[in-house]
């Protein structure tokens, strides 16, 4: 059994592969952006919690961090 592949078939396959790669790259960039945004929110929350701990040494740093982290996610 012989299979004939024409140049048109080859070009369609290459175009489909390119579109799949483009979609995968876009998804990876979107995921990376979300990861950076989450990391930024955590840094902000930590800085705010630390600032509150400095202002009031009796405050628990972990509970302040958790409160600030929730506020950052809501913003």
N, C-alpha and C positions, 0 to 999 in steps of 0.2 A: 504494500500500500504506500503510495507516494503522497506527500503533503506538499502542496505548492504554497509558498509564502511569497506574497507580492511585496513590493516596496511600500505600497499603501498600508498593508498589514503591519509592516515593521514600524512605519512612522506612527501609526495609531498606538502601538504598544509602547513606543518610546514616550509619546505624549502622556499616556496614562501613567507610566512610571514616574514621569516628572511631576504630574499633578499629585500623585500619592506622596512623593517625597516632599513637595511643597506643603501639603497638608500636615504631614508629620512634623516638619520644621516649625510651622506656625503653632501647632499644639505645644511643642516643646518650649517655644519662646513664651507662650501664654502661661504655661506652668511655671517657668522660671520667674516671670514677672510677678505671679501670685506669691511665689516663695519669697522673693525679695520684699514684697509688700508686707507679708507676714513677719519677716525678720525685722523690718523697720518698725512695725507696730510694737513688737516685743522690746526693742531697744528703747523706744519712747516710753513704754510702760515702765520699764526698769528704771529709767532716768527719773521719771516722775515719782516712783515709789521711793527711790533713794533720796530724792529731794525732800519728800515728806518725812522720811526717817531722820534726816539731818535736822529738820525743823522741830521734830518731836521724837526724841530718842526712845520714848516708851512704845512707839508704834512698831508692830510686827512687819518686817520688810516683806516677807512672803505674802501675807494677806493684802498688803498695799499693792504689791505687784499684781496679784490676781485681780484686784478691783480695777486697776489701771488698764490691764490687758483687756478686760471686758469692755471698758469704755472705748479703747482704741478700736476694737472690732466693730463697735456700734457706729463710729464716725465714718 
